[in-house]
Amino acid sequence: MAISIACPNTYLDHNNKQRSCGVMEPVMDPATSKVYCSLCGEELTNINHIQKITMKAIKQFPIKSTATFSVKCQVCQKDLQPKIVQDQVVCPACLRPHQHLSEPFKIMLKAELKTANKEII
Protein backbone atom coordinates (compact mmCIF):
# COMPACT_ATOMS: atom_id res chain seq x y z
CA MET A 1 0.00 0.00 0.00
CA ALA A 2 1.43 3.37 -1.01
CA ILE A 3 2.08 6.24 1.38
CA SER A 4 -0.39 9.13 1.11
CA ILE A 5 0.56 12.64 2.22
CA ALA A 6 -1.09 16.06 2.02
CA CYS A 7 0.80 18.39 -0.30
CA PRO A 8 1.59 21.70 1.45
CA ASN A 9 2.28 23.51 -1.84
CA THR A 10 -0.37 25.90 -3.12
CA TYR A 11 -1.36 27.22 -6.52
CA LEU A 12 -3.88 29.70 -7.92
CA ASP A 13 -6.96 28.20 -9.56
CA HIS A 14 -8.91 29.77 -12.43
CA ASN A 15 -10.75 32.07 -9.95
CA ASN A 16 -7.41 33.26 -8.45
CA LYS A 17 -8.10 31.39 -5.20
CA GLN A 18 -5.30 29.69 -3.27
CA ARG A 19 -5.69 25.92 -3.57
CA SER A 20 -3.56 22.97 -2.53
CA CYS A 21 -3.18 19.59 -4.19
CA GLY A 22 -4.62 17.87 -1.13
CA VAL A 23 -3.88 14.27 -0.23
CA MET A 24 -1.94 12.35 -2.88
CA GLU A 25 0.64 9.61 -3.25
CA PRO A 26 4.05 11.30 -3.59
CA VAL A 27 6.91 9.81 -5.60
CA MET A 28 10.59 9.55 -4.69
CA ASP A 29 13.53 10.07 -7.01
CA PRO A 30 15.65 6.99 -6.23
CA ALA A 31 18.90 8.70 -7.23
CA THR A 32 18.57 11.76 -4.97
CA SER A 33 16.06 10.52 -2.33
CA LYS A 34 14.00 13.69 -2.87
CA VAL A 35 10.23 13.36 -2.68
CA TYR A 36 7.89 15.13 -5.12
CA CYS A 37 4.15 15.73 -5.26
CA SER A 38 2.60 13.47 -7.88
CA LEU A 39 0.10 16.19 -8.85
CA CYS A 40 2.04 19.47 -8.99
CA GLY A 41 5.58 18.05 -9.27
CA GLU A 42 7.00 20.31 -6.53
CA GLU A 43 9.47 18.96 -3.99
CA LEU A 44 8.03 18.00 -0.61
CA THR A 45 10.21 18.99 2.32
CA ASN A 46 7.91 17.71 5.09
CA ILE A 47 8.91 14.05 4.59
CA ASN A 48 10.80 12.39 7.44
CA HIS A 49 13.51 9.74 7.17
CA ILE A 50 11.21 6.83 8.08
CA GLN A 51 8.76 7.79 5.31
CA LYS A 52 11.63 7.97 2.80
CA ILE A 53 12.89 4.53 3.82
CA THR A 54 9.36 3.13 3.48
CA MET A 55 8.88 4.75 0.06
CA LYS A 56 12.19 3.29 -1.10
CA ALA A 57 11.26 -0.17 0.25
CA ILE A 58 7.88 -0.24 -1.54
CA LYS A 59 9.42 1.37 -4.64
CA GLN A 60 7.14 4.40 -4.72
CA PHE A 61 9.06 5.91 -7.64
CA PRO A 62 7.81 7.88 -10.65
CA ILE A 63 6.57 5.73 -13.49
CA LYS A 64 8.90 5.89 -16.47
CA SER A 65 7.36 7.06 -19.69
CA THR A 66 6.80 4.29 -22.16
CA ALA A 67 7.43 6.17 -25.37
CA THR A 68 7.46 3.90 -28.37
CA PHE A 69 10.96 3.25 -29.73
CA SER A 70 12.73 5.38 -27.10
CA VAL A 71 16.52 5.57 -27.51
CA LYS A 72 19.07 6.85 -25.00
CA CYS A 73 21.18 9.65 -26.47
CA GLN A 74 24.94 9.19 -26.06
CA VAL A 75 25.45 12.99 -25.89
CA CYS A 76 22.75 14.36 -23.55
CA GLN A 77 21.87 11.02 -21.83
CA LYS A 78 18.10 11.54 -22.27
CA ASP A 79 15.91 8.55 -23.09
CA LEU A 80 13.40 9.87 -25.66
CA GLN A 81 11.72 8.87 -28.88
CA PRO A 82 13.99 10.00 -31.73
CA LYS A 83 12.98 12.34 -34.54
CA ILE A 84 13.71 12.10 -38.23
CA VAL A 85 15.37 15.29 -39.50
CA GLN A 86 16.69 15.44 -43.07
CA ASP A 87 16.63 11.62 -43.30
CA GLN A 88 18.74 11.26 -40.11
CA VAL A 89 17.66 9.79 -36.78
CA VAL A 90 18.32 12.53 -34.20
CA CYS A 91 17.74 13.13 -30.48
CA PRO A 92 14.75 15.49 -29.97
CA ALA A 93 16.45 17.15 -26.97
CA CYS A 94 19.86 18.07 -28.39
CA LEU A 95 19.16 17.48 -32.13
CA ARG A 96 22.38 15.49 -32.58
CA PRO A 97 22.36 12.36 -34.78
CA HIS A 98 22.28 8.98 -33.08
CA GLN A 99 25.60 7.57 -34.33
CA HIS A 100 25.49 4.49 -32.09
CA LEU A 101 22.46 2.89 -33.77
CA SER A 102 22.88 0.18 -36.39
CA GLU A 103 21.78 0.85 -39.96
CA PRO A 104 19.02 -1.81 -39.96
CA PHE A 105 17.59 -0.30 -36.77
CA LYS A 106 17.70 3.21 -38.28
CA ILE A 107 15.82 1.97 -41.36
CA MET A 108 13.19 0.35 -39.14
CA LEU A 109 12.88 3.53 -37.03
CA LYS A 110 12.40 5.71 -40.09
CA ALA A 111 9.58 3.46 -41.28
CA GLU A 112 7.89 2.99 -37.90
CA LEU A 113 8.09 6.55 -36.54
CA LYS A 114 5.85 7.75 -39.37
CA THR A 115 2.92 5.86 -37.83
CA ALA A 116 4.00 5.34 -34.20
CA ASN A 117 2.27 8.37 -32.64
CA LYS A 118 -0.88 8.41 -34.75
CA GLU A 119 -4.09 7.28 -33.10
CA ILE A 120 -5.84 4.33 -34.65
CA ILE A 121 -9.48 5.07 -35.39
N, CA and C of each residue as an Amber inpcrd file, in Angstrom:
protein
   363
   0.8450000  -1.1690000   0.0000000   0.0000000   0.0000000   0.0000000
   0.8930000   1.2360000   0.0000000   0.6120000   2.1790000  -0.8610000
   1.4310000   3.3720000  -1.0070000   1.1860000   4.3710000   0.1270000
   2.1920000   5.1890000   0.3780000   2.0830000   6.2420000   1.3850000
   1.3170000   7.4160000   0.7870000   0.3690000   7.9490000   1.5290000
  -0.3910000   9.1290000   1.1100000  -0.0520000  10.2790000   2.0410000
   0.1690000  11.4610000   1.4560000   0.5610000  12.6420000   2.2190000
  -0.1860000  13.8380000   1.6530000  -0.4860000  14.8210000   2.4850000
  -1.0880000  16.0600000   2.0170000   0.0070000  16.9800000   1.4920000
  -0.1850000  17.4850000   0.2950000   0.8000000  18.3930000  -0.3040000
   0.6320000  19.7860000   0.2880000   1.7020000  20.3650000   0.8610000
   1.5920000  21.7000000   1.4540000   1.7150000  22.8230000   0.4150000
   2.0960000  22.4970000  -0.8000000   2.2760000  23.5120000  -1.8410000
   0.9250000  24.0320000  -2.3130000   0.8750000  25.2900000  -2.6680000
  -0.3710000  25.8980000  -3.1250000  -0.2010000  26.4590000  -4.5260000
  -1.3320000  26.6420000  -5.1900000  -1.3640000  27.2250000  -6.5240000
  -2.6240000  28.0600000  -6.6530000  -2.6870000  28.8900000  -7.6750000
  -3.8800000  29.7010000  -7.9220000  -4.7560000  28.9830000  -8.9390000
  -6.0570000  28.8320000  -8.6080000  -6.9620000  28.2010000  -9.5640000
  -7.4680000  29.2410000 -10.5630000  -8.4210000  28.8620000 -11.3920000
  -8.9140000  29.7750000 -12.4330000  -9.6660000  30.9740000 -11.8720000
 -10.0900000  30.9400000 -10.6100000 -10.7490000  32.0740000  -9.9500000
  -9.7790000  32.8570000  -9.0760000  -8.4650000  32.6180000  -9.2470000
  -7.4100000  33.2600000  -8.4530000  -7.5520000  32.9960000  -6.9600000
  -8.0210000  31.8160000  -6.5960000  -8.0960000  31.3950000  -5.2000000
  -6.9300000  30.4630000  -4.9190000  -6.3960000  30.5690000  -3.7020000
  -5.3050000  29.6860000  -3.2750000  -5.8620000  28.2810000  -3.0650000
  -5.2800000  27.3050000  -3.7150000  -5.6860000  25.9160000  -3.5730000
  -4.4440000  25.0700000  -3.2980000  -4.6580000  23.9170000  -2.7040000
  -3.5550000  22.9690000  -2.5340000  -3.9240000  21.6820000  -3.2500000
  -2.9430000  20.8540000  -3.4880000  -3.1830000  19.5880000  -4.1940000
  -3.9980000  18.6300000  -3.3380000  -3.9120000  18.7730000  -2.0240000
  -4.6230000  17.8690000  -1.1320000  -3.8280000  16.5960000  -0.8940000
  -4.5230000  15.5420000  -0.5280000  -3.8770000  14.2710000  -0.2260000
  -3.5860000  13.5400000  -1.5360000  -2.3620000  13.0790000  -1.6790000
  -1.9420000  12.3520000  -2.8840000  -0.8520000  11.3770000  -2.4950000
  -0.4410000  10.5670000  -3.4590000   0.6400000   9.6080000  -3.2470000
   1.9080000  10.1920000  -3.8710000   2.8350000  10.6950000  -3.0460000
   4.0510000  11.2950000  -3.5920000   4.9650000  10.2400000  -4.2080000
   5.9320000  10.7170000  -4.9870000   6.9130000   9.8130000  -5.5960000
   8.3060000  10.2530000  -5.1940000   9.2160000   9.2760000  -5.1090000
  10.5910000   9.5520000  -4.6850000  11.5390000   9.3270000  -5.8550000
  12.4690000  10.2550000  -6.0270000  13.5330000  10.0710000  -7.0070000
  14.5580000   9.1560000  -6.3640000  14.7490000   7.9390000  -6.8980000
  15.6490000   6.9950000  -6.2290000  17.1030000   7.4340000  -6.2260000
  17.5020000   8.2680000  -7.1650000  18.8970000   8.6990000  -7.2340000
  19.2270000   9.7390000  -6.1700000  18.2880000  10.6610000  -5.8990000
  18.5670000  11.7630000  -4.9740000  17.8460000  11.6410000  -3.6380000
  16.9020000  10.7080000  -3.5190000  16.0600000  10.5250000  -2.3280000
  15.2010000  11.7530000  -2.0290000  14.9200000  12.5560000  -3.0400000
  13.9990000  13.6850000  -2.8680000  12.6030000  13.2140000  -3.2140000
  11.6110000  13.7630000  -2.5030000  10.2260000  13.3630000  -2.6760000
   9.4700000  14.5050000  -3.3490000   8.6260000  14.1390000  -4.3390000
   7.8920000  15.1270000  -5.1240000   6.4020000  14.8220000  -5.0940000
   5.6040000  15.8680000  -5.1720000   4.1540000  15.7270000  -5.2590000
   3.8260000  15.1140000  -6.6170000   2.9500000  14.1230000  -6.6250000
   2.5980000  13.4720000  -7.8840000   1.6190000  14.3040000  -8.7020000
   1.0410000  15.3520000  -8.1200000   0.1010000  16.1920000  -8.8540000
   0.7450000  17.4650000  -9.4010000   1.4560000  18.2010000  -8.5390000
   2.0440000  19.4710000  -8.9950000   3.5210000  19.3420000  -9.3610000
   4.1790000  18.2720000  -8.9280000   5.5800000  18.0530000  -9.2720000
   6.5770000  18.8020000  -8.4030000   6.1130000  19.5470000  -7.4180000
   7.0000000  20.3060000  -6.5340000   7.6100000  19.3810000  -5.4780000
   8.8020000  19.7590000  -5.0140000   9.4700000  18.9570000  -3.9860000
   8.7530000  19.1090000  -2.6530000   8.6330000  18.0090000  -1.9410000
   8.0290000  18.0030000  -0.6100000   9.1340000  17.9490000   0.4260000
   9.1560000  18.9220000   1.3090000  10.2100000  18.9860000   2.3220000
   9.7390000  18.4740000   3.6770000   8.4470000  18.1590000   3.8080000
   7.9080000  17.7100000   5.0940000   7.9050000  16.1870000   5.2230000
   8.8280000  15.5110000   4.5530000   8.9150000  14.0530000   4.5920000
  10.0470000  13.6540000   5.5310000   9.7480000  12.8030000   6.5030000
  10.7970000  12.3900000   7.4370000  11.5570000  11.1730000   6.9030000
  12.6090000  10.8200000   7.6000000  13.5120000   9.7450000   7.1750000
  12.8000000   8.3900000   7.0970000  11.9380000   8.1070000   8.0590000
  11.2120000   6.8310000   8.0810000  10.3060000   6.7180000   6.8560000
   9.6290000   7.8150000   6.4880000   8.7630000   7.7850000   5.3130000
   9.5810000   7.5580000   4.0370000  10.7630000   8.1620000   3.9660000
  11.6260000   7.9720000   2.8000000  12.0900000   6.5250000   2.6960000
  12.4620000   5.9240000   3.8220000  12.8910000   4.5250000   3.8210000
  11.7340000   3.6340000   3.3660000  10.5330000   3.9150000   3.8640000
   9.3620000   3.1320000   3.4830000   9.0660000   3.2860000   1.9960000
   9.1390000   4.5140000   1.4790000   8.8800000   4.7520000   0.0620000
   9.9010000   4.0210000  -0.8050000  11.1500000   3.9940000  -0.3450000
  12.1870000   3.2950000  -1.0980000  11.9440000   1.7810000  -1.0440000
  11.5030000   1.2680000   0.0960000  11.2640000  -0.1650000   0.2460000
  10.0950000  -0.6370000  -0.6200000   9.0490000   0.1600000  -0.7250000
   7.8850000  -0.2390000  -1.5370000   7.9840000   0.2780000  -2.9700000
   9.1350000   0.8760000  -3.2910000   9.4220000   1.3670000  -4.6420000
   8.3600000   2.3350000  -5.1460000   8.1080000   3.3650000  -4.3530000
   7.1420000   4.3980000  -4.7220000   7.8750000   5.4660000  -5.5430000
   8.2820000   5.0650000  -6.7470000   9.0590000   5.9120000  -7.6430000
   8.1710000   6.3970000  -8.7860000   8.5960000   7.4440000  -9.4990000
   7.8060000   7.8810000 -10.6460000   7.7960000   6.8030000 -11.7270000
   6.6880000   6.7020000 -12.4140000   6.5680000   5.7260000 -13.4890000
   7.2800000   6.2750000 -14.7110000   8.1690000   5.4600000 -15.2790000
   8.8970000   5.8850000 -16.4710000   7.9390000   5.9750000 -17.6410000
   8.1930000   6.9420000 -18.5090000   7.3580000   7.0550000 -19.6920000
   7.6590000   5.8810000 -20.6130000   6.6400000   5.4310000 -21.2670000
   6.8010000   4.2930000 -22.1570000   6.6460000   4.7530000 -23.6000000
   7.4710000   5.6910000 -24.0000000   7.4250000   6.1690000 -25.3710000
   7.8590000   5.0500000 -26.3050000   7.1460000   4.9340000 -27.3970000
   7.4640000   3.8980000 -28.3690000   8.8180000   4.1800000 -28.9990000
   9.6510000   3.1620000 -29.0990000  10.9640000   3.2470000 -29.7320000
  11.8720000   4.2840000 -29.0700000  11.8490000   4.4150000 -27.7620000
  12.7310000   5.3790000 -27.1030000  14.1770000   4.8990000 -27.1740000
  15.0860000   5.8510000 -27.3630000  16.5180000   5.5710000 -27.5090000
  17.2690000   6.5110000 -26.5860000  18.2660000   6.0010000 -25.8770000
  19.0740000   6.8460000 -25.0010000  20.1540000   7.5350000 -25.8250000
  20.2030000   8.8590000 -25.7300000  21.1840000   9.6540000 -26.4660000
  22.5530000   9.5200000 -25.7920000  23.5840000   9.3110000 -26.5840000
  24.9410000   9.1910000 -26.0610000  25.5190000  10.5410000 -25.6690000
  24.9350000  11.6510000 -26.1660000  25.4530000  12.9880000 -25.8870000
  24.7950000  13.5880000 -24.6390000  23.4530000  13.6980000 -24.6560000
  22.7530000  14.3580000 -23.5450000  22.1940000  13.3830000 -22.5120000
  22.2860000  12.0750000 -22.7520000  21.8690000  11.0190000 -21.8340000
  20.3610000  10.9660000 -21.5810000  19.5440000  11.5900000 -22.4390000
  18.0960000  11.5420000 -22.2710000  17.5430000  10.3670000 -23.0520000
  16.5370000   9.7200000 -22.4810000  15.9130000   8.5550000 -23.0910000
  14.5830000   8.9860000 -23.6870000  14.5820000   9.3290000 -24.9780000
  13.4040000   9.8690000 -25.6560000  13.1980000   9.1910000 -26.9980000
  12.0000000   9.3810000 -27.5430000  11.7170000   8.8720000 -28.8760000
  12.4240000   9.7570000 -29.8990000  13.2420000   9.1790000 -30.7820000
  13.9930000  10.0000000 -31.7340000  13.0990000  10.6430000 -32.7780000
  13.6580000  11.6550000 -33.4480000  12.9780000  12.3420000 -34.5390000
  13.7500000  12.0770000 -35.8260000  13.0600000  12.2140000 -36.9380000
  13.7070000  12.0970000 -38.2340000  13.8440000  13.5140000 -38.7880000
  15.0870000  13.9670000 -38.9660000  15.3710000  15.2950000 -39.5020000
  16.3240000  15.1180000 -40.6760000  15.8940000  15.5410000 -41.8520000
  16.6920000  15.4360000 -43.0720000  17.2270000  14.0150000 -43.2670000
  16.3340000  13.0390000 -43.1210000  16.6320000  11.6230000 -43.3040000
  17.6860000  11.0880000 -42.3220000  17.8510000  11.7530000 -41.1680000
  18.7370000  11.2640000 -40.1130000  17.9270000  11.0590000 -38.8450000
  18.2940000  10.0530000 -38.0640000  17.6580000   9.7860000 -36.7780000
  18.4010000  10.6190000 -35.7370000  17.6820000  11.6020000 -35.1300000
  18.3230000  12.5280000 -34.1970000  17.5970000  12.5180000 -32.8560000
  18.3010000  12.9680000 -31.8270000  17.7360000  13.1290000 -30.4830000
  16.8490000  14.3770000 -30.4900000  15.6130000  14.3110000 -29.9780000
  14.7500000  15.4870000 -29.9660000  15.1940000  16.5570000 -28.9580000
  16.0030000  16.1850000 -27.9790000  16.4460000  17.1540000 -26.9730000
  17.6270000  17.9890000 -27.4530000  18.6530000  17.3320000 -27.9880000
  19.8630000  18.0660000 -28.3870000  20.0310000  18.1540000 -29.9040000
  19.1580000  17.4750000 -30.6590000  19.1640000  17.4780000 -32.1270000
  20.4680000  16.9720000 -32.7390000  21.1640000  16.1000000 -32.0300000
  22.3820000  15.4910000 -32.5780000  22.0300000  14.1080000 -33.1160000
  22.6640000  13.6840000 -34.2070000  22.3570000  12.3640000 -34.7760000
  22.7650000  11.2280000 -33.8390000  21.9620000  10.1850000 -33.8470000
  22.2790000   8.9830000 -33.0790000  23.2740000   8.1540000 -33.8930000
  24.5530000   8.2830000 -33.6070000  25.5970000   7.5700000 -34.3310000
  25.7470000   6.1270000 -33.8700000  25.2730000   5.8170000 -32.6690000
  25.4870000   4.4940000 -32.0860000  24.4720000   3.4420000 -32.5520000
  23.4690000   3.8320000 -33.3230000  22.4580000   2.8850000 -33.7750000
  22.9040000   2.1830000 -35.0510000  22.5220000   0.9320000 -35.1860000
  22.8830000   0.1760000 -36.3880000  22.0180000   0.6380000 -37.5690000
  22.5110000   0.4350000 -38.7670000  21.7820000   0.8540000 -39.9610000
  20.4350000   0.1430000 -40.1090000  20.3390000  -1.1730000 -39.8690000
  19.0180000  -1.8140000 -39.9630000  18.0130000  -1.2310000 -38.9640000
  18.4870000  -0.8980000 -37.7640000  17.5940000  -0.3000000 -36.7660000
  17.1560000   1.0900000 -37.2050000  18.0540000   1.8820000 -37.7850000
  17.6960000   3.2130000 -38.2830000  16.6550000   3.1220000 -39.3900000
  16.8010000   2.1470000 -40.2730000  15.8240000   1.9670000 -41.3550000
  14.4520000   1.6140000 -40.7810000  14.4360000   0.7220000 -39.7870000
  13.1860000   0.3480000 -39.1420000  12.5680000   1.5450000 -38.4230000
  13.3850000   2.3480000 -37.7190000  12.8800000   3.5280000 -37.0260000
  12.2580000   4.5210000 -38.0000000  12.9210000   4.7650000 -39.1080000
  12.4010000   5.7130000 -40.0930000  11.0380000   5.2730000 -40.6000000
  10.8630000   3.9730000 -40.8020000   9.5800000   3.4630000 -41.2810000
   8.5080000   3.4960000 -40.1890000   8.8720000   3.1100000 -38.9750000
   7.8900000   2.9870000 -37.8970000   7.5010000   4.3170000 -37.2570000
   8.4110000   5.2820000 -37.1940000   8.0870000   6.5550000 -36.5380000
   7.0540000   7.3620000 -37.3180000   6.8690000   7.0550000 -38.5820000
   5.8550000   7.7550000 -39.3650000   4.4470000   7.4510000 -38.8540000
   4.2460000   6.2610000 -38.3040000   2.9190000   5.8610000 -37.8310000
   2.8590000   5.6050000 -36.3230000   3.9510000   5.7200000 -35.6090000
   3.9990000   5.3420000 -34.1970000   3.1110000   6.1890000 -33.3090000
   3.0120000   7.4860000 -33.5370000   2.2710000   8.3690000 -32.6360000
   0.8900000   8.7370000 -33.1500000   0.4370000   8.1270000 -34.2140000
  -0.8850000   8.4140000 -34.7510000  -1.9020000   7.5030000 -34.0850000
  -3.0480000   8.0690000 -33.7370000  -4.0850000   7.2800000 -33.1040000
  -4.7860000   6.4240000 -34.1450000  -5.1220000   5.2280000 -33.7570000
  -5.8420000   4.3310000 -34.6500000  -7.3230000   4.5300000 -34.4230000
  -8.0380000   4.8160000 -35.5010000  -9.4850000   5.0730000 -35.3880000
 -10.2590000   3.9670000 -36.0840000
